[in-house]
Amino acid sequence: MRAPGRPHRPPRRRAAATLALVVALVTAACGGGSGSAGADASPASASERAAAAQKQLAGNSLVPLEGEPPTPELPVTVDSSDGRKVTVRDASRILPLNGGVAEIVFTLGLGDRVVGRDITATFEEAKDLPLVTKAHDVSAESVLSLRPTVVLADTDTGPQEVIDQIRDAGIPVVVLDPATELADVSTRTTRIAAALGVPEAGKALDSRIGKDLAAARAAVPEGSRPTVAFLYMRGSAAVYLMGGKGSGADSLIEAAGAVDAGVASGLDKPFTPLTSEALVKAQPEVILMMSKGLESVGGIDGLLDVPGIRETPAGMNRRIVTLEDGVLLSFGPRTPLVIDILVDRVHRG
């Protein structure tokens, strides 16, 4: 999902050691077993899960599927979300034009085939790849210079003339619907895997993500339904918005066992300009933001100076929850970690 203003290799031995530590932490926090499944749904386990998730996100690295990387079986013809049938014959040079899509490609085990990145691909494995976006628009020249054999894009990837130019050069472009809710994680995973000729790996990853999400949601404490407002802010650009129905954050807030304040107060659009009146009406107990958004307004103290914030329960109690921009709304393999953290933080007294 692209929010307004669309946000983002260590040495091999160090990366392997970090990955091993992360897996051990997650396994320990979940009481053993595969992924996060089978976790004890007690308040203590919610805190443990959140701590393990935070450590993994702090490393900003992905956990690929176990076993040998899959070998694409091509050619395949798949449906593209712009109404086309696209045939992929070669997946040796993959170019994902969305951070969440890139996470899925890497987690499937195909990261060594990725030749470039979009600005929203902020995880460690992708950071040294060539950037193919200027501001938030795709550069045709940058894409074509990398000689990709398949490009994965969103319906909101653009400008459209650039996508057309890439196709005119003979490169298959598979367009996907933007991810705006948890159910989209499964859909995108299976569609991307199918387009790259690794459908079984897609099923395995989908199963792993599903189990991790179920375990995260099982840790929601009974009887707790806090009201959470998602605020999207870019102070330097004077952008102050509240999330409503379809923001993407509403799905995450619901999954974490809370109530989206924007939706509950009647905001039927993904984002609405923030007003003190809207905040007073919503009365959020917790405010959820992207890390850079909070930084852009001067941290918590600066946020409290935004009209209406101090008058909310969240403002009065300084209950602000932040997550890194490239992770919060990525709707990919790391989304279960987001739910783990939200379950713990939004239900704290």
One Martini backbone bead per residue (centre of mass of N, CA, C, O) as a GRO file, in nm:
protein
  349
    1MET     BB    1   0.098   0.033   0.021
    2ARG     BB    2   0.038   0.385  -0.056
    3ALA     BB    3   0.095   0.647   0.102
    4PRO     BB    4   0.113   0.954   0.135
    5GLY     BB    5   0.428   1.025   0.007
    6ARG     BB    6   0.577   0.773  -0.035
    7PRO     BB    7   0.838   0.609   0.147
    8HIS     BB    8   1.176   0.202   0.177
    9ARG     BB    9   2.543  -0.603   0.297
   10PRO     BB   10   2.630  -0.745   0.475
   11PRO     BB   11   2.828  -0.956   0.551
   12ARG     BB   12   2.760  -1.285   0.533
   13ARG     BB   13   2.831  -1.373   0.825
   14ARG     BB   14   2.677  -1.151   0.971
   15ALA     BB   15   2.400  -1.213   0.850
   16ALA     BB   16   2.381  -1.505   0.950
   17ALA     BB   17   2.404  -1.442   1.251
   18THR     BB   18   2.159  -1.258   1.270
   19LEU     BB   19   1.951  -1.462   1.169
   20ALA     BB   20   1.994  -1.674   1.391
   21LEU     BB   21   1.914  -1.489   1.625
   22VAL     BB   22   1.629  -1.421   1.534
   23VAL     BB   23   1.517  -1.708   1.522
   24ALA     BB   24   1.570  -1.768   1.822
   25LEU     BB   25   1.393  -1.543   1.939
   26VAL     BB   26   1.124  -1.622   1.808
   27THR     BB   27   1.115  -1.914   1.912
   28ALA     BB   28   1.128  -1.848   2.212
   29ALA     BB   29   0.874  -1.659   2.219
   30CYS     BB   30   0.687  -1.911   2.092
   31GLY     BB   31   0.772  -2.198   2.218
   32GLY     BB   32   0.844  -2.298   1.956
   33GLY     BB   33   0.870  -2.409   1.648
   34SER     BB   34   0.710  -2.278   1.372
   35GLY     BB   35   0.749  -1.977   1.385
   36SER     BB   36   0.455  -1.848   1.574
   37ALA     BB   37   0.318  -2.091   1.640
   38GLY     BB   38   0.173  -2.164   1.957
   39ALA     BB   39   0.129  -1.934   2.134
   40ASP     BB   40   0.092  -1.784   2.428
   41ALA     BB   41  -0.212  -1.600   2.525
   42SER     BB   42  -0.049  -1.400   2.709
   43PRO     BB   43   0.069  -1.109   2.823
   44ALA     BB   44   0.362  -1.208   2.838
   45SER     BB   45   0.380  -1.314   2.544
   46ALA     BB   46   0.329  -1.044   2.410
   47SER     BB   47   0.592  -0.912   2.511
   48GLU     BB   48   0.786  -1.121   2.394
   49ARG     BB   49   0.703  -1.094   2.103
   50ALA     BB   50   0.764  -0.791   2.075
   51ALA     BB   51   1.066  -0.809   2.142
   52ALA     BB   52   1.140  -0.997   1.906
   53ALA     BB   53   1.028  -0.818   1.681
   54GLN     BB   54   1.203  -0.570   1.740
   55LYS     BB   55   1.475  -0.706   1.688
   56GLN     BB   56   1.421  -0.780   1.396
   57LEU     BB   57   1.359  -0.491   1.291
   58ALA     BB   58   1.631  -0.366   1.379
   59GLY     BB   59   1.788  -0.546   1.162
   60ASN     BB   60   1.639  -0.520   0.880
   61SER     BB   61   1.562  -0.828   0.819
   62LEU     BB   62   1.513  -1.129   0.657
   63VAL     BB   63   1.320  -1.448   0.646
   64PRO     BB   64   1.362  -1.707   0.475
   65LEU     BB   65   1.300  -1.979   0.347
   66GLU     BB   66   1.351  -2.288   0.386
   67GLY     BB   67   1.603  -2.397   0.211
   68GLU     BB   68   1.622  -2.408  -0.107
   69PRO     BB   69   1.597  -2.230  -0.363
   70PRO     BB   70   1.388  -2.179  -0.601
   71THR     BB   71   1.290  -2.293  -0.931
   72PRO     BB   72   1.186  -2.165  -1.203
   73GLU     BB   73   0.884  -2.235  -1.394
   74LEU     BB   74   0.914  -2.180  -1.738
   75PRO     BB   75   0.655  -2.054  -1.865
   76VAL     BB   76   0.414  -1.791  -1.774
   77THR     BB   77   0.062  -1.698  -1.743
   78VAL     BB   78  -0.075  -1.390  -1.624
   79ASP     BB   79  -0.254  -1.174  -1.441
   80SER     BB   80  -0.312  -0.832  -1.474
   81SER     BB   81  -0.447  -0.546  -1.310
   82ASP     BB   82  -0.470  -0.402  -1.619
   83GLY     BB   83  -0.601  -0.648  -1.812
   84ARG     BB   84  -0.366  -0.842  -1.866
   85LYS     BB   85  -0.162  -1.073  -2.032
   86VAL     BB   86   0.134  -1.226  -1.889
   87THR     BB   87   0.454  -1.335  -2.005
   88VAL     BB   88   0.695  -1.537  -1.837
   89ARG     BB   89   1.041  -1.651  -1.929
   90ASP     BB   90   1.223  -1.475  -1.718
   91ALA     BB   91   1.386  -1.474  -1.368
   92SER     BB   92   1.693  -1.351  -1.353
   93ARG     BB   93   1.568  -1.033  -1.364
   94ILE     BB   94   1.435  -0.869  -1.098
   95LEU     BB   95   1.180  -0.591  -1.066
   96PRO     BB   96   1.068  -0.430  -0.789
   97LEU     BB   97   0.818  -0.147  -0.743
   98ASN     BB   98   0.802  -0.249  -0.428
   99GLY     BB   99   0.863  -0.317  -0.105
  100GLY     BB  100   0.662  -0.553  -0.046
  101VAL     BB  101   0.735  -0.714  -0.298
  102ALA     BB  102   1.035  -0.747  -0.236
  103GLU     BB  103   1.001  -0.909   0.023
  104ILE     BB  104   0.874  -1.155  -0.111
  105VAL     BB  105   1.100  -1.227  -0.307
  106PHE     BB  106   1.318  -1.270  -0.091
  107THR     BB  107   1.158  -1.479   0.090
  108LEU     BB  108   1.139  -1.695  -0.144
  109GLY     BB  109   1.464  -1.689  -0.255
  110LEU     BB  110   1.512  -1.441  -0.501
  111GLY     BB  111   1.726  -1.209  -0.432
  112ASP     BB  112   1.967  -1.276  -0.641
  113ARG     BB  113   1.766  -1.162  -0.890
  114VAL     BB  114   1.775  -0.876  -0.797
  115VAL     BB  115   1.848  -0.543  -0.962
  116GLY     BB  116   1.643  -0.356  -0.792
  117ARG     BB  117   1.486  -0.052  -0.645
  118ASP     BB  118   1.268   0.095  -0.447
  119ILE     BB  119   1.228   0.336  -0.205
  120THR     BB  120   1.053   0.120  -0.017
  121ALA     BB  121   1.317  -0.056  -0.002
  122THR     BB  122   1.466  -0.083   0.334
  123PHE     BB  123   1.606  -0.335   0.356
  124GLU     BB  124   1.916  -0.472   0.382
  125GLU     BB  125   1.927  -0.654   0.115
  126ALA     BB  126   1.853  -0.379  -0.074
  127LYS     BB  127   2.040  -0.118  -0.024
  128ASP     BB  128   2.260  -0.177  -0.277
  129LEU     BB  129   2.063  -0.127  -0.481
  130PRO     BB  130   1.943   0.016  -0.740
  131LEU     BB  131   1.773   0.310  -0.801
  132VAL     BB  132   1.440   0.366  -0.983
  133THR     BB  133   1.376   0.641  -0.838
  134LYS     BB  134   1.216   0.966  -0.857
  135ALA     BB  135   1.127   1.014  -0.582
  136HIS     BB  136   0.808   0.851  -0.669
  137ASP     BB  137   0.915   0.794  -0.955
  138VAL     BB  138   0.970   0.618  -1.231
  139SER     BB  139   1.262   0.533  -1.418
  140ALA     BB  140   1.314   0.426  -1.728
  141GLU     BB  141   1.620   0.443  -1.756
  142SER     BB  142   1.689   0.280  -1.499
  143VAL     BB  143   1.541   0.023  -1.573
  144LEU     BB  144   1.673  -0.041  -1.856
  145SER     BB  145   1.974  -0.052  -1.751
  146LEU     BB  146   1.912  -0.341  -1.591
  147ARG     BB  147   1.779  -0.565  -1.765
  148PRO     BB  148   1.506  -0.682  -1.717
  149THR     BB  149   1.280  -0.976  -1.729
  150VAL     BB  150   1.102  -0.861  -1.481
  151VAL     BB  151   0.817  -0.668  -1.369
  152LEU     BB  152   0.695  -0.538  -1.054
  153ALA     BB  153   0.377  -0.384  -0.994
  154ASP     BB  154   0.154  -0.128  -0.936
  155THR     BB  155  -0.126   0.060  -1.001
  156ASP     BB  156   0.048   0.316  -0.859
  157THR     BB  157   0.258   0.298  -1.063
  158GLY     BB  158   0.481   0.561  -1.190
  159PRO     BB  159   0.420   0.662  -1.470
  160GLN     BB  160   0.247   0.526  -1.732
  161GLU     BB  161   0.455   0.589  -1.959
  162VAL     BB  162   0.675   0.414  -1.829
  163ILE     BB  163   0.537   0.141  -1.842
  164ASP     BB  164   0.504   0.149  -2.150
  165GLN     BB  165   0.808   0.170  -2.215
  166ILE     BB  166   0.887  -0.101  -2.093
  167ARG     BB  167   0.703  -0.274  -2.271
  168ASP     BB  168   0.815  -0.169  -2.549
  169ALA     BB  169   1.099  -0.320  -2.472
  170GLY     BB  170   0.994  -0.630  -2.388
  171ILE     BB  171   0.896  -0.612  -2.087
  172PRO     BB  172   0.748  -0.774  -1.843
  173VAL     BB  173   0.448  -0.650  -1.671
  174VAL     BB  174   0.334  -0.696  -1.342
  175VAL     BB  175   0.027  -0.609  -1.204
  176LEU     BB  176  -0.078  -0.499  -0.882
  177ASP     BB  177  -0.260  -0.471  -0.620
  178PRO     BB  178  -0.295  -0.296  -0.364
  179ALA     BB  179  -0.216  -0.303  -0.021
  180THR     BB  180  -0.485  -0.260   0.253
  181GLU     BB  181  -0.482  -0.558   0.380
  182LEU     BB  182  -0.428  -0.862   0.513
  183ALA     BB  183  -0.547  -1.033   0.274
  184ASP     BB  184  -0.330  -0.924   0.063
  185VAL     BB  185  -0.086  -1.092   0.138
  186SER     BB  186  -0.176  -1.360   0.014
  187THR     BB  187  -0.236  -1.264  -0.273
  188ARG     BB  188   0.047  -1.153  -0.341
  189THR     BB  189   0.216  -1.401  -0.287
  190THR     BB  190   0.081  -1.590  -0.500
  191ARG     BB  191   0.115  -1.404  -0.749
  192ILE     BB  192   0.421  -1.372  -0.745
  193ALA     BB  193   0.496  -1.671  -0.752
  194ALA     BB  194   0.352  -1.731  -1.019
  195ALA     BB  195   0.510  -1.518  -1.199
  196LEU     BB  196   0.800  -1.673  -1.109
  197GLY     BB  197   0.754  -1.999  -1.097
  198VAL     BB  198   0.682  -2.045  -0.751
  199PRO     BB  199   0.410  -2.168  -0.614
  200GLU     BB  200   0.507  -2.344  -0.370
  201ALA     BB  201   0.652  -2.119  -0.222
  202GLY     BB  202   0.399  -1.947  -0.189
  203LYS     BB  203   0.246  -2.146  -0.008
  204ALA     BB  204   0.457  -2.158   0.219
  205LEU     BB  205   0.455  -1.856   0.288
  206ASP     BB  206   0.155  -1.824   0.341
  207SER     BB  207   0.149  -2.023   0.577
  208ARG     BB  208   0.351  -1.878   0.761
  209ILE     BB  209   0.203  -1.608   0.782
  210GLY     BB  210  -0.064  -1.720   0.892
  211LYS     BB  211   0.051  -1.835   1.157
  212ASP     BB  212   0.174  -1.570   1.264
  213LEU     BB  213  -0.089  -1.409   1.273
  214ALA     BB  214  -0.248  -1.595   1.461
  215ALA     BB  215  -0.050  -1.571   1.701
  216ALA     BB  216  -0.067  -1.266   1.738
  217ARG     BB  217  -0.382  -1.254   1.783
  218ALA     BB  218  -0.387  -1.451   2.035
  219ALA     BB  219  -0.245  -1.214   2.229
  220VAL     BB  220  -0.499  -1.078   2.283
  221PRO     BB  221  -0.652  -0.929   2.527
  222GLU     BB  222  -0.913  -0.958   2.716
  223GLY     BB  223  -1.130  -0.672   2.715
  224SER     BB  224  -0.954  -0.510   2.497
  225ARG     BB  225  -1.051  -0.175   2.322
  226PRO     BB  226  -0.879   0.038   2.191
  227THR     BB  227  -0.832   0.362   2.061
  228VAL     BB  228  -0.695   0.421   1.726
  229ALA     BB  229  -0.490   0.664   1.564
  230PHE     BB  230  -0.396   0.736   1.235
  231LEU     BB  231  -0.110   0.939   1.158
  232TYR     BB  232  -0.022   1.144   0.880
  233MET     BB  233   0.307   1.298   0.867
  234ARG     BB  234   0.461   1.611   0.714
  235GLY     BB  235   0.587   1.885   0.837
  236SER     BB  236   0.754   2.015   0.594
  237ALA     BB  237   0.466   1.984   0.410
  238ALA     BB  238   0.200   2.017   0.570
  239VAL     BB  239   0.110   1.712   0.653
  240TYR     BB  240  -0.225   1.631   0.791
  241LEU     BB  241  -0.349   1.307   0.872
  242MET     BB  242  -0.632   1.083   0.889
  243GLY     BB  243  -0.726   0.772   0.928
  244GLY     BB  244  -0.943   0.543   0.760
  245LYS     BB  245  -1.109   0.386   0.542
  246GLY     BB  246  -0.842   0.218   0.374
  247SER     BB  247  -0.545   0.290   0.490
  248GLY     BB  248  -0.448   0.000   0.640
  249ALA     BB  249  -0.436   0.056   0.946
  250ASP     BB  250  -0.720  -0.052   1.013
  251SER     BB  251  -0.644  -0.354   0.981
  252LEU     BB  252  -0.422  -0.361   1.199
  253ILE     BB  253  -0.587  -0.260   1.439
  254GLU     BB  254  -0.795  -0.486   1.433
  255ALA     BB  255  -0.591  -0.726   1.460
  256ALA     BB  256  -0.497  -0.596   1.752
  257GLY     BB  257  -0.779  -0.535   1.909
  258ALA     BB  258  -0.884  -0.262   1.790
  259VAL     BB  259  -0.994   0.077   1.727
  260ASP     BB  260  -1.062   0.283   1.472
  261ALA     BB  261  -1.108   0.616   1.506
  262GLY     BB  262  -1.181   0.708   1.221
  263VAL     BB  263  -1.401   0.502   1.160
  264ALA     BB  264  -1.576   0.550   1.422
  265SER     BB  265  -1.612   0.873   1.327
  266GLY     BB  266  -1.671   0.847   0.989
  267LEU     BB  267  -1.424   0.783   0.808
  268ASP     BB  268  -1.454   0.694   0.447
  269LYS     BB  269  -1.153   0.759   0.404
  270PRO     BB  270  -0.828   0.699   0.412
  271PHE     BB  271  -0.783   1.028   0.403
  272THR     BB  272  -0.791   1.315   0.632
  273PRO     BB  273  -0.784   1.612   0.729
  274LEU     BB  274  -0.661   1.751   1.012
  275THR     BB  275  -0.855   1.820   1.307
  276SER     BB  276  -0.961   1.914   1.613
  277GLU     BB  277  -1.247   1.808   1.579
  278ALA     BB  278  -1.174   1.518   1.494
  279LEU     BB  279  -1.018   1.449   1.753
  280VAL     BB  280  -1.243   1.498   1.958
  281LYS     BB  281  -1.431   1.286   1.833
  282ALA     BB  282  -1.234   1.034   1.845
  283GLN     BB  283  -1.071   0.989   2.108
  284PRO     BB  284  -0.785   0.873   2.135
  285GLU     BB  285  -0.574   0.652   2.325
  286VAL     BB  286  -0.406   0.609   2.057
  287ILE     BB  287  -0.114   0.680   1.856
  288LEU     BB  288  -0.034   0.617   1.513
  289MET     BB  289   0.297   0.610   1.357
  290MET     BB  290   0.547   0.709   1.174
  291SER     BB  291   0.863   0.781   1.245
  292LYS     BB  292   0.907   1.022   1.044
  293GLY     BB  293   0.653   1.173   1.121
  294LEU     BB  294   0.732   1.240   1.411
  295GLU     BB  295   0.999   1.381   1.343
  296SER     BB  296   0.869   1.612   1.155
  297VAL     BB  297   0.723   1.741   1.440
  298GLY     BB  298   0.927   1.696   1.699
  299GLY     BB  299   0.797   1.474   1.822
  300ILE     BB  300   0.601   1.457   2.090
  301ASP     BB  301   0.611   1.758   2.160
  302GLY     BB  302   0.528   1.851   1.874
  303LEU     BB  303   0.262   1.696   1.855
  304LEU     BB  304   0.122   1.848   2.103
  305ASP     BB  305   0.108   2.123   1.921
  306VAL     BB  306  -0.114   2.005   1.775
  307PRO     BB  307  -0.421   2.068   1.721
  308GLY     BB  308  -0.595   1.850   1.964
  309ILE     BB  309  -0.396   1.646   2.097
  310ARG     BB  310  -0.409   1.723   2.407
  311GLU     BB  311  -0.735   1.651   2.418
  312THR     BB  312  -0.651   1.367   2.417
  313PRO     BB  313  -0.579   1.078   2.570
  314ALA     BB  314  -0.313   1.035   2.417
  315GLY     BB  315  -0.190   1.314   2.480
  316MET     BB  316  -0.214   1.317   2.791
  317ASN     BB  317  -0.047   1.017   2.796
  318ARG     BB  318   0.165   0.977   2.568
  319ARG     BB  319   0.032   0.764   2.345
  320ILE     BB  320   0.284   0.663   2.126
  321VAL     BB  321   0.306   0.479   1.818
  322THR     BB  322   0.586   0.343   1.636
  323LEU     BB  323   0.689   0.278   1.291
  324GLU     BB  324   0.850   0.199   1.031
  325ASP     BB  325   0.778   0.300   0.721
  326GLY     BB  326   0.864   0.025   0.552
  327VAL     BB  327   0.662  -0.162   0.748
  328LEU     BB  328   0.375  -0.091   0.840
  329LEU     BB  329   0.254  -0.083   0.508
  330SER     BB  330   0.372  -0.343   0.344
  331PHE     BB  331   0.233  -0.615   0.329
  332GLY     BB  332   0.417  -0.871   0.437
  333PRO     BB  333   0.631  -1.087   0.601
  334ARG     BB  334   0.643  -0.853   0.849
  335THR     BB  335   0.349  -0.811   0.957
  336PRO     BB  336   0.341  -0.994   1.213
  337LEU     BB  337   0.534  -0.803   1.371
  338VAL     BB  338   0.344  -0.565   1.383
  339ILE     BB  339   0.124  -0.708   1.547
  340ASP     BB  340   0.291  -0.781   1.790
  341ILE     BB  341   0.348  -0.482   1.870
  342LEU     BB  342   0.058  -0.374   1.885
  343VAL     BB  343  -0.059  -0.564   2.095
  344ASP     BB  344   0.126  -0.455   2.318
  345ARG     BB  345   0.106  -0.130   2.298
  346VAL     BB  346  -0.216  -0.072   2.284
  347HIS     BB  347  -0.273  -0.244   2.572
  348ARG     BB  348  -0.148  -0.062   2.750
  349GLY     BB  349  -0.196   0.129   3.052
   0.00000   0.00000   0.00000
